[in-house]
Amino acid sequence: MSKFDQHNSAAGSHYFGLPVEEHCSIQREGMVDTLFISAKALNIVWGNDRRYWKWTPLEDQQGYSKFRIGAELLQVNWIQVTGKLDTGKITKFFHPSRDQVPKTYEIFWVMKFNVDAFGWHNVPIKFKVATDGSQPAQRIENLGVYRKRNNIQWHEIRGGVFTVGHGSKSGNVYFGMFETESVWWKGSMVLAGLKIKPK
């Protein structure tokens, strides 16, 4: 479970992510190596309840078939999607044959809003990131602006920056997106997963 998870781990309505190693890949984007992590590797509160979330194939989605399958939010008033990644594996993912690796990385949440998306302008979403022994860094953003831009466009929403010290012991980086304080219902969004890029 993620450092940020607060729900009951025995509850059958929640989805618990599959191993990251089985649902990620390194792809070259321009001049930058990018780690793609599928939504299947994330923990999603209410993710096993078909009233609120469902899995949808992305093979036909231009440019984002690398994720293969996405988590489609139908409707919910409690958004909590979290995950974690071994920082030692980040070194292997990006530079398997080198000792020197970039120390700082940025997380991007990849999502799109359907034409009937609702509730996103009412309350902001919190994005958090932390490593073992550090306080969570948080940024807050109202996703309603993305909803208005283009209903068929995928958006890469900044989820925070974290640092992996060279030669440091292996630990974890934890990340999440949250809206758990209001009673506003939100829906009709597709989450493909995450991208992690060196800065």
N, C-alpha and C positions, 0 to 999 in steps of 0.2 A: 504493500500500500504506500501511497505517497505521504510525504511529511505533512501535507496540507489536508489529507482526508479526515473528515470528522464523523462520517456516517457509520452505521453498524455493519461490520464486515460480513456478518452472517445473513444480511438481508438479501433475499433472492431477487428483488426488483432492481438491484444495482449491477452494473457491468464492471468487471475487473479485467484490466488489460492483459493481453497475451505478452509473452516475452518480447522485448524490444528487438532483440537480435533476429527474430523470425519475421519481423514486420518493419524493417527499415532497409535503406539502401543509400549508397553514396552516388550522387549524380553530379556531373559537371554543368554548371550554369554560368555561361559566359567564361570568365576567368576564375571563378570561385567554385571550389568543391562544396557541395551542400549535402547535408544529411537529411533524408526524408524519413519521417516516422509516421506510420499509418495511425489513424484513429483507433484501429483495432488494438493498439498497444497502450491505450489510455484508459483510465478509470472514469466511468461516467455514472454519476448519480441518476437513478431512474433509467439507466441505459438498457436494462432488460425488460422494461415495461413498454409494450408496443403502443400504449396510449400516448407515450411521450417521445420515444425515439425509435428509429428503425435504421437498418443498414441498407445502403443503396450503392449499386455498382457505379464506378467512375470511368470505366473503359472508354466511354464515348465523350468524356469531358476533355476538351482540347487542352493539352499541356499538363494535365494533372492525372493522367492514367497511371503514373508512377505509384500513386497511392492505392490504386486498384479498387478500394471500397471506402465509402465515407459513412459517417454517422449523421443521419438526417434528424434534426430536431423538429418534431411535429408541434408540440406545445408543452410548456413547462413554466413554472414560476420559481423554480430553484435550479439554477445552473451551477454545476460544480463538475468540472472536467480536469483531471490531474494526471500526472505521470512522473516518472523518475528515470534517470539514466546514470549508469556507472561512469564516473569521470575517467576512469582508466580505459574504458572502452572508447571514449571519445578520441583518445590518442591513437588507438588502433584503427578506428574508422577513418580518420583524416590522414594520418601519416604512419602507416603500419611498419615502415622500414627506416624511420628517422627518429632520433632522440629529441630533436628540437621541434616543438609544435606551437602553433599559435596559442596564446594564453587566454585570450578573450573571445567569447562566442556570443551570438545573439540568436534569440528564439523568435520565430515567426509562426503565428497561428494562421493556417490556410483555410479560409471559409468563403462561402458565397451565400447570398440571400435570394430566395425564390421571389417570384413576382407578388405573391400574397404574404410575404413576410410581415410580421406585426410585433409590436411591443418594444422594439429596439431603441426607439427615440425617448422612451420614458425614463429609463434609468441607465447609468453607466455600468460597464463591465470592468471588474478588477482582474488584472493579470499579475501573477506573482512568480518569482523565481528565487531560489535559495540553494546554497550548497551546504554540506555538513559543517556545522559550527558557525554559520553566518546567519544574520537576521534576514528575513525575506525582504527583497526589494519589490516594490509595487508600483504599477502604473495603472491609471484609470482612464478609460476612453468610452465615449458614447458611440456605439456602433451604428446608430441611426444614420450617420453621415455616409457610411458605406452602403447602407440599404438604399439610399436615395441616388447614388451615383450610377449604378448599372446592375440590373438584376441578373444578368447572365455572366458577370465578371467575377473571377476569383480574386480575393483580397488577401494580402499577406500583412497581418496585423502584428505589430511589434509586441512581443511578450516579455521582454526583459533581457538583460545582459548578465553573464556570469563569467567568472575567471577560474581557470585551472592552472595552478602554480606548477612550473616546471620542476620535475623531480619530487612532487608532493605525493603523499600516500593516496591510494585510490579511495574515493568516496562516492557520494551521489550528488547529482543536481536534481532539484525538485522544481516542478513548474505546474501552473494551474490557471484556469480562468473561472471566475466566480461572479454570481449575482444571487445572493442568498438573503438579502435584507429587505427586499420589497415584496409586495404581493402581485406585482404586474406579471401577466402572462406574456411570454415571448415564444415565437415559433417560426417555422418555415425557413430554417437555415441548414446548410449542409457543411459539416466539418470534415475536411479531407484528412487533416492531421497537422503535423508540425514540420517546419524546416529549421535546421540549426546551421548557422553560417559563421565562419571565422570572421572577426572584425579586423 
